[in-house]
């Protein structure tokens, strides 16, 4: 299928590394490809697929756990600041520029903050979900590419090897 030279090499040197000649799409020039290069490319694609899986796992962890933990930590920090300002309300009012004379009819007797917080905005979670969907799509495409590549890799040299065996 590739060249008579490839068949001769397979016949003369059974342990020899198979080589194939492929036409480059678009230009029609011949490309010399050996099995090691093809296997290395497959390993690189499988490595990229594993990295995508790890990144997707991290994204799921961030969405389901870390995001809520960070929000909780920030709420705790803000509540601590509010409690501190409530305890030292005179200093807080002076910092804010409110001063009251001894003769003032109305004087504050303290400061109380509303300590209710909104939940995580849906838009933030939607953005993370959009990124997760992109990674899942990339993974499905890469998985299909790896499967197609493996199938082509199996059949690429099979015809030459079968023909070389029949010549022997």
C-alpha positions in Angstrom: 0.0 0.0 0.0 2.8 2.4 0.7 5.8 1.4 -1.4 7.6 -1.6 -2.7 10.6 -0.5 -0.6 8.5 -0.9 2.6 7.5 -4.4 1.6 11.1 -5.3 0.8 12.3 -4.0 4.1 9.6 -6.0 6.0 10.5 -9.1 4.0 14.3 -8.8 4.3 14.4 -7.6 7.9 11.5 -9.0 9.9 12.6 -7.1 13.1 13.0 -3.8 11.2 10.9 -0.8 12.3 8.0 -0.4 9.8 7.9 2.9 7.9 5.0 4.3 6.0 4.7 7.0 3.4 1.6 9.2 3.6 0.5 12.1 1.5 0.2 15.4 3.3 -3.3 16.8 2.9 -3.4 19.8 0.7 0.1 19.6 -0.8 0.2 15.9 -1.8 3.8 15.6 -0.7 5.0 12.3 0.7 5.7 12.1 4.5 7.9 9.4 5.9 6.4 8.2 9.2 7.8 5.5 11.5 5.9 3.6 14.1 7.8 5.2 17.0 6.6 8.7 16.0 3.0 7.5 15.7 3.2 5.8 19.1 4.8 8.9 20.6 2.0 11.1 19.2 -0.6 8.7 20.7 1.1 8.9 24.1 1.1 12.7 23.9 -2.6 12.7 23.1 -3.3 10.3 26.0 -1.2 12.5 28.3 -3.2 15.6 27.2 -6.4 13.7 27.9 -5.2 12.8 31.4 -4.3 16.5 32.0 -7.8 17.5 30.9 -9.4 15.0 33.3 -7.3 16.4 36.2 -8.2 19.9 35.3 -11.9 19.0 35.1 -11.7 17.3 38.5 -10.2 20.5 39.9 -12.9 22.6 38.3 -15.6 20.3 39.9 -13.9 20.5 43.2 -13.7 24.3 43.0 -17.3 24.6 42.0 -18.7 22.2 44.6 -16.3 22.8 47.6 -13.7 25.5 47.4 -16.0 28.3 46.1 -18.4 27.8 49.1 -15.4 27.5 51.5 -14.0 30.8 50.2 -17.3 32.5 50.5 -17.7 31.2 54.1 -14.2 32.5 55.0 -15.0 35.9 53.6 -18.2 36.0 55.5 -16.4 35.1 58.7 -13.8 37.8 58.1 -16.5 40.5 57.4 -18.5 39.4 60.4 -15.4 39.7 62.5 -14.8 43.3 61.2 -18.5 44.2 61.9 -18.3 42.8 65.5 -15.1 44.8 66.1 -16.7 48.0 64.9 -19.8 47.3 67.0 -17.7 46.8 70.1 -15.7 50.1 69.3 -18.6 52.0 67.9 -17.4 55.4 69.1 -14.1 55.1 67.2 -16.0 53.8 64.2 -18.3 56.8 64.1 -15.4 59.2 64.5 -13.6 57.5 61.6 -16.7 57.9 59.5 -16.8 61.6 60.3 -19.7 61.7 62.8 -19.0 63.8 65.8 -21.5 64.6 68.5 -21.3 67.3 71.1 -22.3 66.8 74.7 -25.3 69.0 74.1 -26.6 67.1 71.1 -30.3 66.1 71.5 -29.8 62.8 69.7 -26.7 60.8 70.4 -26.0 57.3 69.2 -25.8 54.6 71.8 -24.2 52.0 69.6 -23.8 50.6 66.1 -25.4 47.4 64.8 -24.8 45.9 61.5 -27.1 43.6 59.5 -25.2 40.4 59.3 -27.2 38.7 56.6 -25.3 37.8 53.4 -26.6 37.0 49.9 -25.8 33.6 48.6 -23.2 33.1 45.9 -24.6 34.8 42.7 -25.9 32.4 40.1 -23.9 34.2 37.5 -20.6 33.2 39.2 -21.7 29.6 39.2 -22.9 29.8 35.6 -19.5 31.0 34.5 -17.8 28.1 36.2 -20.4 25.7 34.7 -19.6 27.2 31.2 -15.9 26.5 31.7 -16.7 23.0 32.8 -18.9 22.4 29.8 -16.1 23.6 27.5 -13.6 21.2 29.2 -16.1 18.3 28.9 -16.6 19.1 25.2 -12.8 19.2 24.7 -12.5 15.9 26.5 -15.1 14.2 24.4 -13.5 15.4 21.2 -10.0 14.4 22.4 -11.3 11.0 23.5 -12.8 10.5 20.1 -9.6 11.6 18.4 -7.6 9.1 20.5 -10.0 6.3 19.7 -9.9 7.1 15.9 -6.1 7.5 16.1 -5.8 4.1 17.7 -8.0 2.5 15.1 -6.0 4.1 12.3 -2.7 3.1 13.9 -3.8 -0.5 14.1 -4.7 -0.6 10.4 -1.9 1.6 9.1 0.8 -1.1 8.9 -1.5 -4.2 9.0 -1.9 -4.3 5.2 1.8 -4.0 4.6 2.7 -6.6 7.2 0.1 -9.0 5.9 1.4 -8.6 2.4 5.0 -9.1 3.5 4.0 -12.3 5.3 2.3 -13.6 2.2 5.4 -12.9 0.2 7.5 -14.9 2.6 
